[in-house]
Amino acid sequence: MQMLYNSDSFVVVQFLAPADQAGGTDTPAAQGGFEIVDKLAGKEIYLQGAVADHFQRGVEALVQAGPSEEKLDEFIAGFTVLAQQPVVLH
């Protein structure tokens, strides 16, 4: 688990499956993913498989372009519209 991004609006954490850490990704289920927490809405979503790949490619393209926090938040918000899981604090 590695925190990749933390703004006033979002937190993005990457989870690596054991196969990812060893360099192999035999099946989509063996792949890790990304958890995105929408701080303002109080919801989270977990991305894996093709959606996680799309998310990662988009973030990498933004990083190469030298993004602002606003552009990253705007991109991330496009994925959180599907978030249904409420964030629960223990």
N, CA, C and O atoms as a printed pandas DataFrame, in Angstrom:
     atom_number atom_name residue_name chain_id  residue_number  x_coord  y_coord  z_coord
0              1         N          MET        A               1    0.853   -1.163    0.000
1              2        CA          MET        A               1    0.000    0.000    0.000
2              3         C          MET        A               1    0.904    1.233    0.000
3              4         O          MET        A               1    1.860    1.328    0.769
4              5         N          GLN        A               2    0.568    2.182   -0.895
5              6        CA          GLN        A               2    1.368    3.393   -0.992
6              7         C          GLN        A               2    0.458    4.579   -1.301
7              8         O          GLN        A               2   -0.305    4.546   -2.267
8              9         N          MET        A               3    0.540    5.635   -0.473
9             10        CA          MET        A               3   -0.238    6.830   -0.747
10            11         C          MET        A               3    0.415    7.566   -1.908
11            12         O          MET        A               3    1.599    7.899   -1.864
12            13         N          LEU        A               4   -0.383    7.815   -2.955
13            14        CA          LEU        A               4    0.138    8.484   -4.129
14            15         C          LEU        A               4   -0.224    9.957   -4.192
15            16         O          LEU        A               4    0.505   10.757   -4.777
16            17         N          TYR        A               5   -1.357   10.317   -3.586
17            18        CA          TYR        A               5   -1.850   11.690   -3.732
18            19         C          TYR        A               5   -2.726   12.034   -2.543
19            20         O          TYR        A               5   -3.501   11.207   -2.061
20            21         N          ASN        A               6   -2.589   13.274   -2.075
21            22        CA          ASN        A               6   -3.402   13.736   -0.961
22            23         C          ASN        A               6   -3.631   15.230   -1.138
23            24         O          ASN        A               6   -2.696   16.022   -1.017
24            25         N          SER        A               7   -4.866   15.617   -1.424
25            26        CA          SER        A               7   -5.225   17.024   -1.567
26            27         C          SER        A               7   -6.353   17.329   -0.583
27            28         O          SER        A               7   -6.736   16.477    0.219
28            29         N          ASP        A               8   -6.872   18.532   -0.652
29            30        CA          ASP        A               8   -8.003   18.881    0.202
30            31         C          ASP        A               8   -9.252   18.092   -0.170
31            32         O          ASP        A               8  -10.157   17.934    0.650
32            33         N          SER        A               9   -9.304   17.591   -1.420
33            34        CA          SER        A               9  -10.496   16.902   -1.908
34            35         C          SER        A               9  -10.369   15.381   -1.962
35            36         O          SER        A               9  -11.350   14.676   -1.727
36            37         N          PHE        A              10   -9.173   14.861   -2.268
37            38        CA          PHE        A              10   -9.017   13.430   -2.531
38            39         C          PHE        A              10   -7.765   12.845   -1.887
39            40         O          PHE        A              10   -6.783   13.540   -1.625
40            41         N          VAL        A              11   -7.841   11.537   -1.643
41            42        CA          VAL        A              11   -6.676   10.727   -1.291
42            43         C          VAL        A              11   -6.670    9.556   -2.262
43            44         O          VAL        A              11   -7.705    8.931   -2.492
44            45         N          VAL        A              12   -5.506    9.256   -2.834
45            46        CA          VAL        A              12   -5.360    8.115   -3.729
46            47         C          VAL        A              12   -4.279    7.206   -3.153
47            48         O          VAL        A              12   -3.153    7.635   -2.899
48            49         N          VAL        A              13   -4.648    5.934   -2.951
49            50        CA          VAL        A              13   -3.724    4.936   -2.412
50            51         C          VAL        A              13   -3.627    3.798   -3.415
51            52         O          VAL        A              13   -4.641    3.332   -3.935
52            53         N          GLN        A              14   -2.417    3.355   -3.682
53            54        CA          GLN        A              14   -2.206    2.221   -4.578
54            55         C          GLN        A              14   -1.971    0.969   -3.754
55            56         O          GLN        A              14   -1.179    0.969   -2.811
56            57         N          PHE        A              15   -2.671   -0.105   -4.123
57            58        CA          PHE        A              15   -2.488   -1.409   -3.500
58            59         C          PHE        A              15   -1.832   -2.329   -4.512
59            60         O          PHE        A              15   -2.308   -2.471   -5.639
60            61         N          LEU        A              16   -0.734   -2.954   -4.104
61            62        CA          LEU        A              16   -0.041   -3.888   -4.974
62            63         C          LEU        A              16   -0.335   -5.308   -4.529
63            64         O          LEU        A              16   -0.149   -5.659   -3.363
64            65         N          ALA        A              17   -0.794   -6.117   -5.468
65            66        CA          ALA        A              17   -1.013   -7.537   -5.193
66            67         C          ALA        A              17    0.349   -8.227   -5.175
67            68         O          ALA        A              17    1.301   -7.713   -5.762
68            69         N          PRO        A              18    0.460   -9.379   -4.514
69            70        CA          PRO        A              18    1.743  -10.087   -4.497
70            71         C          PRO        A              18    2.318  -10.321   -5.892
71            72         O          PRO        A              18    3.534  -10.266   -6.073
72            73         N          ALA        A              19    1.454  -10.585   -6.886
73            74        CA          ALA        A              19    1.932  -10.797   -8.252
74            75         C          ALA        A              19    2.551   -9.514   -8.809
75            76         O          ALA        A              19    3.532   -9.580   -9.548
76            77         N          ASP        A              20    1.994   -8.347   -8.467
77            78        CA          ASP        A              20    2.546   -7.074   -8.921
78            79         C          ASP        A              20    3.941   -6.862   -8.343
79            80         O          ASP        A              20    4.840   -6.393   -9.040
80            81         N          GLN        A              21    4.120   -7.204   -7.082
81            82        CA          GLN        A              21    5.391   -6.998   -6.427
82            83         C          GLN        A              21    6.463   -7.905   -7.006
83            84         O          GLN        A              21    7.642   -7.550   -7.015
84            85         N          ALA        A              22    6.061   -9.076   -7.491
85            86        CA          ALA        A              22    7.010  -10.012   -8.081
86            87         C          ALA        A              22    7.224   -9.738   -9.562
87            88         O          ALA        A              22    8.085  -10.357  -10.187
88            89         N          GLY        A              23    6.445   -8.809  -10.133
89            90        CA          GLY        A              23    6.614   -8.467  -11.537
90            91         C          GLY        A              23    5.706   -9.225  -12.470
91            92         O          GLY        A              23    5.824   -9.058  -13.684
92            93         N          GLY        A              24    4.795  -10.062  -11.966
93            94        CA          GLY        A              24    3.899  -10.808  -12.830
94            95         C          GLY        A              24    2.456  -10.426  -12.618
95            96         O          GLY        A              24    2.037  -10.166  -11.490
96            97         N          THR        A              25    1.684  -10.388  -13.702
97            98        CA          THR        A              25    0.253  -10.093  -13.599
98            99         C          THR        A              25   -0.475  -11.072  -14.517
99           100         O          THR        A              25   -0.883  -10.719  -15.624
100          101         N          ASP        A              26   -0.627  -12.290  -14.046
101          102        CA          ASP        A              26   -1.202  -13.347  -14.867
102          103         C          ASP        A              26   -2.675  -13.127  -15.188
103          104         O          ASP        A              26   -3.102  -13.398  -16.311
104          105         N          THR        A              27   -3.445  -12.652  -14.247
105          106        CA          THR        A              27   -4.875  -12.444  -14.450
106          107         C          THR        A              27   -5.273  -11.104  -13.851
107          108         O          THR        A              27   -4.570  -10.588  -12.982
108          109         N          PRO        A              28   -6.403  -10.522  -14.301
109          110        CA          PRO        A              28   -6.837   -9.259  -13.699
110          111         C          PRO        A              28   -7.030   -9.358  -12.190
111          112         O          PRO        A              28   -6.781   -8.392  -11.469
112          113         N          ALA        A              29   -7.473  -10.520  -11.706
113          114        CA          ALA        A              29   -7.687  -10.689  -10.263
114          115         C          ALA        A              29   -6.378  -10.642   -9.490
115          116         O          ALA        A              29   -6.372  -10.321   -8.301
116          117         N          ALA        A              30   -5.265  -10.960  -10.153
117          118        CA          ALA        A              30   -3.965  -10.958   -9.490
118          119         C          ALA        A              30   -3.368   -9.561   -9.420
119          120         O          ALA        A              30   -2.366   -9.347   -8.738
120          121         N          GLN        A              31   -3.971   -8.614  -10.115
121          122        CA          GLN        A              31   -3.466   -7.251  -10.129
122          123         C          GLN        A              31   -3.935   -6.482   -8.907
123          124         O          GLN        A              31   -4.953   -6.813   -8.299
124          125         N          GLY        A              32   -3.186   -5.463   -8.563
125          126        CA          GLY        A              32   -3.585   -4.573   -7.483
126          127         C          GLY        A              32   -4.577   -3.544   -8.002
127          128         O          GLY        A              32   -5.251   -3.768   -9.008
128          129         N          GLY        A              33   -4.660   -2.425   -7.314
129          130        CA          GLY        A              33   -5.590   -1.401   -7.742
130          131         C          GLY        A              33   -5.370   -0.108   -6.988
131          132         O          GLY        A              33   -4.363    0.075   -6.304
132          133         N          PHE        A              34   -6.341    0.789   -7.130
133          134        CA          PHE        A              34   -6.279    2.103   -6.512
134          135         C          PHE        A              34   -7.542    2.347   -5.713
135          136         O          PHE        A              34   -8.646    2.072   -6.184
136          137         N          GLU        A              35   -7.382    2.862   -4.504
137          138        CA          GLU        A              35   -8.510    3.312   -3.708
138          139         C          GLU        A              35   -8.504    4.831   -3.754
139          140         O          GLU        A              35   -7.489    5.471   -3.478
140          141         N          ILE        A              36   -9.655    5.401   -4.106
141          142        CA          ILE        A              36   -9.801    6.852   -4.141
142          143         C          ILE        A              36  -10.833    7.235   -3.108
143          144         O          ILE        A              36  -11.955    6.727   -3.125
144          145         N          VAL        A              37  -10.463    8.126   -2.208
145          146        CA          VAL        A              37  -11.378    8.637   -1.196
146          147         C          VAL        A              37  -11.715   10.077   -1.565
147          148         O          VAL        A              37  -10.836   10.928   -1.694
148          149         N          ASP        A              38  -13.009   10.324   -1.729
149          150        CA          ASP        A              38  -13.512   11.680   -1.963
150          151         C          ASP        A              38  -13.822   12.268   -0.596
151          152         O          ASP        A              38  -14.837   11.931    0.013
152          153         N          LYS        A              39  -12.957   13.141   -0.116
153          154        CA          LYS        A              39  -13.095   13.692    1.225
154          155         C          LYS        A              39  -14.360   14.544    1.373
155          156         O          LYS        A              39  -15.000   14.533    2.424
156          157         N          LEU        A              40  -14.708   15.268    0.334
157          158        CA          LEU        A              40  -15.854   16.166    0.415
158          159         C          LEU        A              40  -17.177   15.413    0.414
159          160         O          LEU        A              40  -18.111   15.799    1.116
160          161         N          ALA        A              41  -17.263   14.337   -0.373
161          162        CA          ALA        A              41  -18.499   13.543   -0.446
162          163         C          ALA        A              41  -18.551   12.475    0.633
163          164         O          ALA        A              41  -19.622   11.942    0.924
164          165         N          GLY        A              42  -17.398   12.154    1.237
165          166        CA          GLY        A              42  -17.366   11.110    2.261
166          167         C          GLY        A              42  -17.578    9.721    1.679
167          168         O          GLY        A              42  -18.159    8.852    2.329
168          169         N          LYS        A              43  -17.097    9.506    0.429
169          170        CA          LYS        A              43  -17.247    8.201   -0.232
170          171         C          LYS        A              43  -15.911    7.758   -0.799
171          172         O          LYS        A              43  -14.987    8.552   -0.981
172          173         N          GLU        A              44  -15.841    6.445   -1.076
173          174        CA          GLU        A              44  -14.622    5.900   -1.668
174          175         C          GLU        A              44  -14.971    4.909   -2.752
175          176         O          GLU        A              44  -16.078    4.371   -2.802
176          177         N          ILE        A              45  -13.984    4.676   -3.635
177          178        CA          ILE        A              45  -14.147    3.704   -4.711
178          179         C          ILE        A              45  -12.817    2.983   -4.887
179          180         O          ILE        A              45  -11.751    3.571   -4.706
180          181         N          TYR        A              46  -12.891    1.704   -5.240
181          182        CA          TYR        A              46  -11.692    0.913   -5.508
182          183         C          TYR        A              46  -11.670    0.575   -6.987
183          184         O          TYR        A              46  -12.638    0.027   -7.514
184          185         N          LEU        A              47  -10.573    0.898   -7.662
185          186        CA          LEU        A              47  -10.422    0.632   -9.082
186          187         C          LEU        A              47   -9.430   -0.500   -9.276
187          188         O          LEU        A              47   -8.374   -0.531   -8.645
188          189         N          GLN        A              48   -9.780   -1.436  -10.160
189          190        CA          GLN        A              48   -8.842   -2.503  -10.505
190          191         C          GLN        A              48   -9.065   -2.899  -11.947
191          192         O          GLN        A              48  -10.042   -2.480  -12.568
192          193         N          GLY        A              49   -8.173   -3.700  -12.479
193          194        CA          GLY        A              49   -8.303   -4.173  -13.848
194          195         C          GLY        A              49   -8.131   -3.055  -14.867
195          196         O          GLY        A              49   -7.284   -2.176  -14.704
196          197         N          ALA        A              50   -8.944   -3.095  -15.923
197          198        CA          ALA        A              50   -8.832   -2.141  -17.025
198          199         C          ALA        A              50   -9.082   -0.704  -16.573
199          200         O          ALA        A              50   -8.445    0.222  -17.075
200          201         N          VAL        A              51  -10.001   -0.513  -15.632
201          202        CA          VAL        A              51  -10.285    0.843  -15.142
202          203         C          VAL        A              51   -9.069    1.391  -14.389
203          204         O          VAL        A              51   -8.726    2.563  -14.537
204          205         N          ALA        A              52   -8.425    0.554  -13.592
205          206        CA          ALA        A              52   -7.218    0.976  -12.874
206          207         C          ALA        A              52   -6.095    1.302  -13.857
207          208         O          ALA        A              52   -5.353    2.266  -13.663
208          209         N          ASP        A              53   -5.975    0.500  -14.908
209          210        CA          ASP        A              53   -4.961    0.778  -15.926
210          211         C          ASP        A              53   -5.217    2.125  -16.595
211          212         O          ASP        A              53   -4.286    2.901  -16.808
212          213         N          HIS        A              54   -6.475    2.403  -16.926
213          214        CA          HIS        A              54   -6.853    3.684  -17.543
214          215         C          HIS        A              54   -6.538    4.844  -16.588
215          216         O          HIS        A              54   -6.003    5.871  -17.006
216          217         N          PHE        A              55   -6.870    4.673  -15.326
217          218        CA          PHE        A              55   -6.596    5.689  -14.315
218          219         C          PHE        A              55   -5.094    5.951  -14.227
219          220         O          PHE        A              55   -4.666    7.106  -14.227
220          221         N          GLN        A              56   -4.299    4.900  -14.152
221          222        CA          GLN        A              56   -2.851    5.047  -14.019
222          223         C          GLN        A              56   -2.252    5.742  -15.240
223          224         O          GLN        A              56   -1.404    6.623  -15.091
224          225         N          ARG        A              57   -2.677    5.362  -16.439
225          226        CA          ARG        A              57   -2.161    6.013  -17.648
226          227         C          ARG        A              57   -2.523    7.501  -17.669
227          228         O          ARG        A              57   -1.705    8.335  -18.056
228          229         N          GLY        A              58   -3.745    7.829  -17.254
229          230        CA          GLY        A              58   -4.170    9.225  -17.218
230          231         C          GLY        A              58   -3.374   10.058  -16.238
231          232         O          GLY        A              58   -2.980   11.184  -16.541
232          233         N          VAL        A              59   -3.137    9.502  -15.060
233          234        CA          VAL        A              59   -2.351   10.214  -14.049
234          235         C          VAL        A              59   -0.910   10.397  -14.531
235          236         O          VAL        A              59   -0.332   11.472  -14.368
236          237         N          GLU        A              60   -0.337    9.360  -15.119
237          238        CA          GLU        A              60    1.036    9.461  -15.616
238          239         C          GLU        A              60    1.148   10.541  -16.690
239          240         O          GLU        A              60    2.131   11.281  -16.712
240          241         N          ALA        A              61    0.160   10.645  -17.579
241          242        CA          ALA        A              61    0.171   11.674  -18.616
242          243         C          ALA        A              61    0.080   13.068  -18.002
243          244         O          ALA        A              61    0.758   13.992  -18.452
244          245         N          LEU        A              62   -0.754   13.221  -16.977
245          246        CA          LEU        A              62   -0.858   14.517  -16.298
246          247         C          LEU        A              62    0.442   14.889  -15.596
247          248         O          LEU        A              62    0.871   16.042  -15.645
248          249         N          VAL        A              63    1.061   13.924  -14.950
249          250        CA          VAL        A              63    2.306   14.182  -14.224
250          251         C          VAL        A              63    3.402   14.623  -15.205
251          252         O          VAL        A              63    4.167   15.541  -14.909
252          253         N          GLN        A              64    3.476   13.982  -16.350
253          254        CA          GLN        A              64    4.478   14.357  -17.347
254          255         C          GLN        A              64    4.252   15.773  -17.864
255          256         O          GLN        A              64    5.206   16.461  -18.225
256          257         N          ALA        A              65    2.991   16.211  -17.901
257          258        CA          ALA        A              65    2.657   17.551  -18.377
258          259         C          ALA        A              65    2.863   18.604  -17.293
259          260         O          ALA        A              65    2.719   19.795  -17.568
260          261         N          GLY        A              66    3.192   18.204  -16.084
261          262        CA          GLY        A              66    3.385   19.142  -14.980
262          263         C          GLY        A              66    2.064   19.730  -14.512
263          264         O          GLY        A              66    1.837   20.932  -14.653
264          265         N          PRO        A              67    1.193   18.901  -13.959
265          266        CA          PRO        A              67   -0.167   19.348  -13.646
266          267         C          PRO        A              67   -0.252   20.221  -12.394
267          268         O          PRO        A              67    0.654   20.258  -11.561
268          269         N          SER        A              68   -1.348   20.897  -12.309
269          270        CA          SER        A              68   -1.675   21.605  -11.080
270          271         C          SER        A              68   -2.552   20.692  -10.233
271          272         O          SER        A              68   -3.064   19.685  -10.721
272          273         N          GLU        A              69   -2.721   21.048   -8.972
273          274        CA          GLU        A              69   -3.604   20.274   -8.102
274          275         C          GLU        A              69   -5.026   20.279   -8.649
275          276         O          GLU        A              69   -5.740   19.283   -8.535
276          277         N          GLU        A              70   -5.440   21.396   -9.241
277          278        CA          GLU        A              70   -6.788   21.499   -9.789
278          279         C          GLU        A              70   -7.004   20.507  -10.933
279          280         O          GLU        A              70   -8.058   19.877  -11.015
280          281         N          LYS        A              71   -6.005   20.365  -11.820
281          282        CA          LYS        A              71   -6.146   19.429  -12.942
282          283         C          LYS        A              71   -6.180   17.990  -12.457
283          284         O          LYS        A              71   -6.957   17.182  -12.965
284          285         N          LEU        A              72   -5.338   17.660  -11.470
285          286        CA          LEU        A              72   -5.363   16.305  -10.920
286          287         C          LEU        A              72   -6.697   16.028  -10.240
287          288         O          LEU        A              72   -7.282   14.962  -10.432
288          289         N          ASP        A              73   -7.183   16.981   -9.444
289          290        CA          ASP        A              73   -8.474   16.803   -8.774
290          291         C          ASP        A              73   -9.600   16.644   -9.788
291          292         O          ASP        A              73  -10.500   15.829   -9.587
292          293         N          GLU        A              74   -9.560   17.404  -10.863
293          294        CA          GLU        A              74  -10.590   17.301  -11.908
294          295         C          GLU        A              74  -10.577   15.913  -12.550
295          296         O          GLU        A              74  -11.631   15.321  -12.785
296          297         N          PHE        A              75   -9.377   15.400  -12.831
297          298        CA          PHE        A              75   -9.262   14.061  -13.418
298          299         C          PHE        A              75   -9.779   12.995  -12.460
299          300         O          PHE        A              75  -10.541   12.114  -12.858
300          301         N          ILE        A              76   -9.371   13.074  -11.210
301          302        CA          ILE        A              76   -9.785   12.095  -10.204
302          303         C          ILE        A              76  -11.291   12.139   -9.997
303          304         O          ILE        A              76  -11.924   11.099   -9.812
304          305         N          ALA        A              77  -11.869   13.334  -10.028
305          306        CA          ALA        A              77  -13.313   13.482   -9.830
306          307         C          ALA        A              77  -14.108   12.715  -10.881
307          308         O          ALA        A              77  -15.227   12.278  -10.611
308          309         N          GLY        A              78  -13.550   12.548  -12.066
309          310        CA          GLY        A              78  -14.220   11.775  -13.100
310          311         C          GLY        A              78  -14.416   10.309  -12.721
311          312         O          GLY        A              78  -15.309    9.648  -13.251
312          313         N          PHE        A              79  -13.609    9.809  -11.826
313          314        CA          PHE        A              79  -13.731    8.423  -11.368
314          315         C          PHE        A              79  -14.600    8.304  -10.126
315          316         O          PHE        A              79  -15.222    7.267   -9.897
316          317         N          THR        A              80  -14.645    9.358   -9.328
317          318        CA          THR        A              80  -15.379    9.269   -8.063
318          319         C          THR        A              80  -16.877    9.465   -8.226
319          320         O          THR        A              80  -17.625    9.278   -7.267
320          321         N          VAL        A              81  -17.336    9.837   -9.421
321          322        CA          VAL        A              81  -18.792    9.958   -9.621
322          323         C          VAL        A              81  -19.468    8.605   -9.436
323          324         O          VAL        A              81  -20.672    8.543   -9.184
324          325         N          LEU        A              82  -18.716    7.535   -9.558
325          326        CA          LEU        A              82  -19.261    6.177   -9.391
326          327         C          LEU        A              82  -19.150    5.677   -7.948
327          328         O          LEU        A              82  -19.645    4.595   -7.634
328          329         N          ALA        A              83  -18.514    6.444   -7.076
329          330        CA          ALA        A              83  -18.294    6.014   -5.687
330          331         C          ALA        A              83  -19.616    5.861   -4.953
331          332         O          ALA        A              83  -20.442    6.774   -4.943
332          333         N          GLN        A              84  -19.808    4.706   -4.340
333          334        CA          GLN        A              84  -21.015    4.416   -3.578
334          335         C          GLN        A              84  -20.722    4.065   -2.124
335          336         O          GLN        A              84  -21.586    4.198   -1.257
336          337         N          GLN        A              85  -19.507    3.619   -1.868
337          338        CA          GLN        A              85  -19.137    3.148   -0.534
338          339         C          GLN        A              85  -18.857    4.331    0.391
339          340         O          GLN        A              85  -17.920    5.088    0.136
340          341         N          PRO        A              86  -19.644    4.516    1.466
341          342        CA          PRO        A              86  -19.354    5.610    2.379
342          343         C          PRO        A              86  -18.072    5.337    3.184
343          344         O          PRO        A              86  -17.757    4.192    3.511
344          345         N          VAL        A              87  -17.369    6.383    3.483
345          346        CA          VAL        A              87  -16.178    6.272    4.325
346          347         C          VAL        A              87  -16.648    6.191    5.767
347          348         O          VAL        A              87  -17.406    7.042    6.233
348          349         N          VAL        A              88  -16.190    5.152    6.475
349          350        CA          VAL        A              88  -16.578    4.946    7.857
350          351         C          VAL        A              88  -15.324    4.999    8.711
351          352         O          VAL        A              88  -14.353    4.289    8.446
352          353         N          LEU        A              89  -15.345    5.837    9.730
353          354        CA          LEU        A              89  -14.222    5.923   10.647
354          355         C          LEU        A              89  -14.461    5.012   11.824
355          356         O          LEU        A              89  -15.580    4.941   12.333
356          357         N          HIS        A              90  -13.442    4.317   12.264
357          358        CA          HIS        A              90  -13.558    3.402   13.393
358          359         C          HIS        A              90  -13.116    4.089   14.647
359          360         O          HIS        A              90  -13.136    3.486   15.720
